[in-house]
Amino acid sequence: MASLWSSLERDVFNPQSKKLLETICVWKMGKKKKMSILCVVVDAFKPVKPFLVKVKADRGEQYKIAYRWPLAELKLVDGKTLDQASLDFDLHFDKVYKWTASSCDEKKTFIRCLWKLNHRFLSRTIKFVNVPSCPVEGTQRPQEDRKDTAETESQEELSAYQEMTPKEAADVLRLMEEYEPLVNNSVAFAEQLSNDLHVLDEANLRAIISSEKQVTKLMSSIDEALAEVARVEETLQVYDELLGSVKQQMDHIHQENSLLHHILSNKTKLMDEILFLTTHLDLGKEHCEALSRADLSSPSGVKACVAAAEALSGCMNIQIQPGYRKLQAVAEQLIMFETLKQNFENSFISHVTNIFELQGNAQVDALMQPFDKLSAPSHGLQHEELVPYTPLMAWLRNANPVLFSDLPKVYAQNLCRLYDREIKAFFEQAKMLLLGRRKGSLQEGLEKPMVMGSRQHSRWSLPGSREGQEDTPDRGNVIKVLEQVLRELQPLCTAEQQFIEKFFHLSRNTSELQVLEVPASKGRENMASAEDPPCTKPRSQLEEPTTRLLGEIFSSLEPELRGFLDVCNKTHPFSCLQVLVTLSDSVFEMWGSSSAPPSSFLNTVLGNMLLLAKSSFNKCIGTLCKEIKEAKAPSKMRGGILPSVSRFEEFVNFSEEVFRTAQRRGELDKAHLRLASSVFSSINSLSSANLKVNTDMVMMENFHHIHCFLGQKKIQCLEDKKREAKQRYSEHMEKYVITYLGQPLEKLNHFFEGVKARIAQGVKEEEVSFQLAYSKQELRKVIERYPGKEVKKALETLYRKIHKYLSPEENLLPVVWHAMEQELIRQYQELEDLIQRCYAGSGITMDFTMMDLLSYFNSITLSSV
C-alpha cells in the first residue's frame, strides 16, 4: 500500500499540485477483473478544493487519471452496512456509481475521510446513509478517549515491572551494604524492610492529609477551566459555522470571476478570428472585375489579371479551421473564389492555346534567305509574345496542376509543326550549299559521289587527287558547311530551351544542362571510345520534363541532321573523317563553354550523331582493312611499292591533315593501328605469292618505304610499327643479300660447306686435307675456277640484275650493294681462315685478295654512275 501511495503521489498528483488524502481499490459490481483506484485529493494551494479521482493502471504499471469529480458535486454516500457488513457502497453524483471495496477496513477509512472533508470544507452538504459509525462519531469520541485512557493506565501498570536503572541498582547495593549483617538473615532483613516501609507509608499519609485543602482548591480550579473550555468550544463552533458560509460565498465569487475571465478571453479570441476571416477572405472589387473580364489581349489587362490572380491565390491558400467552412458567409466566399478561379482558368487556357495554334500555323519565309548564306530561323518574336503570360503560368501551375500539365503538350504539338517546316527548309538549303547546286540538281549531286565511292575504281579517289576531282565538292566545304549548321542550331535550341524552362517553370540543375544524352543501347556502347565526353548518360536518367518537351518540339531535328550527315559522308570516300572531327570538336566546345549553358537537348542529339559518325568511321576503316588484307599482288609485278602501302600512305596523309586541329584523336590512332596491322599482314602474305621477282626484295622495299614514311610523319601511336618496319626491312634485306651473294662463288661456297660439315662431325682441322673429297688437289681445282676476272664479271652481272629489279623511288641500290660488299668480304675472310687452319703449309691461296674485291666493288659503283 505504501508503494501504491508513493507511486500515485509521484507520478500522478504531485505534477498537478494535488495532495493525496486517501485511496481505496474498487471495482464495479459484477466486474471484479476491471479494478480501479478511487483517490481523495485536495489542492496544495488556497483556495483548497477536494476532489474524487478515478485512477487506472495500464499494462506497463503506469497510472493515469480516468475521471475526476469535484467533491462539492457529491450528493449522497450510501454505505449499505445498516444490518450487516458489506463491501459495496454507492456514491451519488449526477449519476449513481456503484462500487465494491477490496476490504471493509478500506471502505470504513474511505467513508470516514469523506465525512471529515464534508464537515471541514463542504459545510455538511453531503448526506451519509447506511453508515452507522459516522453520525455518532462525535458522541463516541469521549468514550473512545476514556477507553484510550484505560488502555494507557494498563500499559503503565505493565511498564512498572521494568528493569532497574543503574541508579536504582546503586541504591539497592548501598542499602544492602548498610544492612549487611541482616542480609545474611533474610527473615530479619525482610522484617526490617517492612518496618521501614510502614514508617514511610505513615509519613506519606500524614503529608496527604495535610495537603487536602490544596487538592480541593486545585479541583475547583480545574472545574472552572473545563467550563471555560466548553464556552470557548461553543464560541469556536459558532465562528466555524459563520466562516463556512463565508467560504461558500467566496468560492461562489471565485467561480463567477473565473467564468467572467473565460467570457472575456473567448470574446477576444472570437474577435481575432472574425478579423482574421474578414481580412484574409476579402477579395477586392477591382480584382473580381479583372478576373471576370479576363482581358488578356492588352498589357494593362494582363497586368491586372496577374495582380488579381495572385490576390485570389492568397485568399484561397489561407489555412482556416475545418469548422469555419461550415459558416454560411465563409462557405459562400469560398464558393465565389472557386467560381472565379475556374472561369479565369478556362479563359486563360483558351487564350494561350489560341496563341500556340497561331504560332504553329505560321508560314516559313524560305525565299527570304540568300542562297550562299545559311541561317537558322529565330523565334524571338513568338517568345516575346508569350513572356508576359509567365506569371499567370506560374499561378496556374500552383492553382491547378492537372490543367497546367496539358499546356506544355499543346505548345509542343503546335510548335512542332512550325519547327518541322523550318528545319526541313534549313537542311535543304544546307545540302544545296554543300553540293553547290540549286534544288533542281540536288538529287544528281547526291548520286554522283556514290558512283565515285564504289568499287568501279581500281584505286580510291581521295580528295585532292586528280581522279574524280571535277565533280567532287571541295573537301574543305564539308567542314565549313557542317560547322555552320552546328553554329546555327545551337542558339536555336538553347533559346527554345531557356524559353520553355522560364515559361513553363521547368526546374533543372545546372549540372544537367552540361550532360550529353546518349541512348544506352548495347551496340552503341561498344562503339563508344575512351575519349567520349565524360558526361554521357543513358536517356532513362535524363527523361525529365524539359528534355521530353524539347524532344517533341524538335522531333524532326535528329532525322534531318542524320540525313544531312549521310549527304556529307557521300561527298567523297573519306568524308566521314571530316564529319567525325567536326562533330567531336563541336560537342566538346559546347560542353566546355562557360559563356552560356549549352542546350542539353542539342547535346543529346549531337551525342547521338557523334556515335553515328564513329560508327560510319569504323565501318570505313573496317572496309579499308578488309580490302588491304584481301588485296592480291599483280602476277606481272616486277617490284616496287604495293597498292595497299600506297592506300595506307594516302589515308594517313589525308587523316593527319583533317585531324591537325582536332581536340581528340583517339579514334584516329586506333584506325592507324588497325590499318598498319592490315598493311603488315598484306606484305607478309607475299611470301606465299607466286611472284616473278624475289619476294624478300619486294618485302624489303615496302617495309623500308613504310619506315621512312612513318619517320617523316612522326605519329606517336605508330612508333612501335615504325620500329617493327625497320626490323622487318633489315631482316628481309639480309635474306635478300645472302640469297643473291651465293651466285658469284657458288662452288667455292659448296666446297667449304662440306669442310665445315666434316669439322662439325668431329674430324680434326689438320686431318681434313686427308679426306678424298676435300684434299688439297680438289681445293686447287675449285679455286682455279674463280680467277679475279670471273669474280668481277659475276659481280657486274649481279649488280645489273639488282639494278633492274630494285625500285628507283626507294633508292635502295647503294644500300643493298654496300650490304653485299660487306657480306662478300665477311665470306672471303671466313674462307681464308678455313684455308689457314685446315690446309696449313700447303701454300694454297685464292686468285684474288680482299683489296681486289674492294677495287671490284668500287669500279662497278663508279661505272654505274
Residue, then its C-alpha position, 0 to 999 in steps of 0.5 A: m500500500a505504501s508503494l501504491w501511495s508513493s507511486l500515485e503521489r509521484d507520478v500522478f498528483n504531485p505534477q498537478s499540485k494535488k495532495l493525496l488524502e486517501t485511496i481505496c481499490v474498487w471495482k464495479m459490481g459484477k466486474k471484479k477483473k476491471m479494478s480501479i483506484l478511487c483517490v481523495v485529493v485536495d489542492a496544495f494551494k488556497p483556495v483548497k478544493p477536494f476532489l474524487v479521482k478515478v485512477k487506472a493502471d495500464r499494462g506497463e504499471q503506469y497510472k493515469i487519471a480516468y475521471r475526476w469529480p469535484l467533491a462539492e458535486l457529491k450528493l449522497v454516500d450510501g454505505k449499505t452496512l445498516d444490518q450487516a457488513s458489506l463491501d459495496f457502497d454507492l456514491h451519488f453524483d449526477k449519476v449513481y456509481k456503484w462500487t465494491a471495496s477490496s476490504c471493509d477496513e478500506k471502505k470504513t477509512f474511505i467513508r470516514c475521510l469523506w465525512k471529515l472533508n464534508h464537515r471541514f470544507l463542504s459545510r455538511t452538504i453531503k448526506f451519509v446513509n447506511v453508515p452507522s459509525c459516522p453520525v455518532e462519531g462525535t458522541q463516541r469520541p469521549q468514550e473512545d478517549r476514556k477507553d484510550t485512557a484505560e488502555t494507557e493506565s494498563q500499559e503503565e501498570l505493565s511498564a512498572y515491572q521494568e528493569m532497574t536503572p543503574k541508579e536504582a541498582a546503586d541504591v539497592l547495593r548501598l542499602m544492602e551494604e548498610y544492612e549487611p549483617l541482616v542480609n545474611n538473615s533474610v527473615a530479619f532483613a525482610e522484617q526490617l524492610s517492612n518496618d521501614l516501609h510502614v514508617l514511610d507509608e505513615a509519613n506519606l499519609r500524614a503529608i496527604i492529609s495535610s495537603e487536602k485543602q490544596v487538592t480541593k482548591l486545585m479541583s475547583s480550579i480545574d472545574e472552572a477551566l473545563a467550563e471555560v473550555a466548553r464556552v470557548e468550544e461553543t464560541l469556536q463552533v459558532y465562528d466555524e459555522l459563520l466562516g463556512s458560509v463565508k467560504q461558500q460565498m467566496d468560492h461562489i465569487h471565485q467561480e463567477n470571476s473565473l467564468l467572467h475571465h473565460i467570457l472575456s478571453n473567448k470574446t477576444k479570441l472570437m474577435d481575432e478570428i472574425l478579423f482574421l476571416t474578414t481580412h484574409l477572405d476579402l477579395g477586392k472589387e477591382h480584382c473580381e472585375a479583372l478576373s471576370r473580364a479576363d482581358l488578356s489581349s492588352p498589357s494593362g489587362v494582363k497586368a491586372c489579371v496577374a495582380a488579381a490572380e495572385a490576390l485570389s491565390g492568397c485568399m484561397n491558400i489561407q489555412i482556416q479551421p475545418g469548422y469555419r467552412k461550415l459558416q454560411a458567409v465563409a462557405e459562400q466566399l469560398i464558393m465565389f473564389e472557386t467560381l472565379k478561379q475556374n472561369f479565369e482558368n478556362s479563359f486563360i487556357s483558351h487564350v494561350t492555346n489560341i496563341f500556340e495554334l497561331q504560332g504553329n500555323a505560321q508560314v516559313d519565309a524560305l525565299m527570304q534567305p540568300f542562297d550562299k548564306l545559311s541561317a537558322p530561323s529565330h523565334g524571338l518574336q513568338h517568345e516575346e509574345l508569350v513572356p508576359y503570360t509567365p506569371l499567370m503560368a506560374w499561378l496556374r501551375n500552383a492553382n491547378p496542376v492537372l490543367f497546367s500539365d496539358l499546356p506544355k503538350v499543346y505548345a509542343q504539338n503546335l510548335c512542332r509543326l512550325y519547327d518541322r517546316e523550318i528545319k526541313a527548309f534549313f537542311e535543304q538549303a544546307k545540302m544545296l550549299l554543300l553540293g553547290r547546286r540549286k534544288g533542281s540538281l540536288q538529287e544528281g549531286l547526291e548520286k554522283p559521289m556514290v558512283m565515285g565511292s564504289r568499287q568501279h575504281s581500281r584505286w580510291s579517289l581521295p580528295g585532292s587527287r586528280e581522279g574524280q576531282e571535277d565533280t567532287p565538292d571541295r573537301g574543305n566545304v564539308i567542314k565549313v558547311l557542317e560547322q555552320v549548321l552546328r553554329e546555327l542550331q545551337p542558339l536555336c535550341t538553347a533559346e527554345q530551351q531557356f524559353i520553355e524552362k522560364f515559361f513553363h517553370l521547368s526546374r533543372n540543375t545546372s549540372e544537367l544542362q552540361v550532360l550529353e544524352v546518349p541512348a544506352s543501347k548495347g551496340r552503341e556502347n561498344m562503339a563508344s571510345a575512351e575519349d567520349p565526353p565524360c558526361t554521357k548518360p543513358r536517356s532513362q536518367l535524363e527523361e525529365p520534363t524539359t528534355r521530353l518537351l524539347g524532344e517533341i518540339f524538335s522531333s524532326l531535328e535528329p532525322e534531318l541532321r542524320g540525313f544531312l550527315d549521310v549527304c556529307n559522308k557521300t561527298h567523297p570516300f573519306s568524308c566521314l573523317q571530316v564529319l567525325v572531327t567536326l562533330s567531336d570538336s563541336v560537342f566538346e566546345m559546347w560542353g566546355s563553354s562557360s559563356a552560356p549553358p549549352s542546350s542539353f537537348l542539342n547535346t543529346v542529339l549531337g551525342n547521338m550523331l557523334l556515335l553515328a559518325k564513329s560508327s560510319f568511321n569504323k565501318c570505313i576503316g573496317t572496309l579499308c582493312k578488309e580490302i588491304k588484307e584481301a588485296k592480291a599482288p599483280s602476277k606481272m609485278r616486277g617490284g616496287i611499292l604495293p597498292s595497299v602501302s600506297r592506300f595506307e600512305e594516302f589515308v594517313n596523309f589525308s587523316e593527319e591533315v583533317f585531324r591537325t586541329a582536332q581536340r581528340r584523336g583517339e579514334l584516329d590512332k586506333a584506325h592507324l593501328r588497325l590499318a598498319s596491322s592490315v598493311f603488315s599482314s598484306i606484305n607478309s602474305l607475299s611470301s606465299a605469292n607466286l611472284k616473278v621477282n624475289t619476294d624478300m626484295v619486294m618485302m624489303e622495299n615496302f617495309h623500308h618505304i613504310h619506315c621512312f614514311l612513318g619517320q617523316k610523319k612522326i605519329q606517336c601511336l605508330e612508333d612501335k610499327k615504325r620500329e617493327a618496319k625497320q626490323r622487318y626491312s633489315e631482316h628481309m634485306e639480309k635474306y635478300v643479300i645472302t640469297y643473291l651473294g651465293q651466285p658469284l662463288e657458288k662452288l667455292n661456297h659448296f666446297f667449304e660447306g662440306v669442310k665445315a660439315r666434316i669439322a662439325q662431325g668431329v674430324k680434326e682441322e689438320e686431318v681434313s686435307f686427308q679426306l678424298a673429297y676435300s684434299k688439297q688437289e680438289l681445293r686447287k681445282v675449285i679455286e682455279r675456277y674463280p680467277g679475279k676476272e670471273v669474280k668481277k664479271a659475276l659481280e657486274t652481272l649481279y649488280r645489273k640484275i639488282h639494278k633492274y629489279l630494285s625500285p628507283e623511288e626507294n633508292l635502295l641500290p647503294v644500300v643493298w650493294h654496300a650490304m653485299e660488299q660487306e657480306l662478300i668480304r665477311q665470306y672471303q675472310e671466313l674462307e681464308d681462315l678455313i684455308q689457314r687452319c685446315y690446309a696449313g703449309s700447303g701454300i694454297t691461296m685464292d686468285f684474288t685478295m680482299m683489296d681486289l674485291l674492294s677495287y671490284f666493288n668500287s669500279i662497278t659503283l663508279s661505272s654505274v654512275 
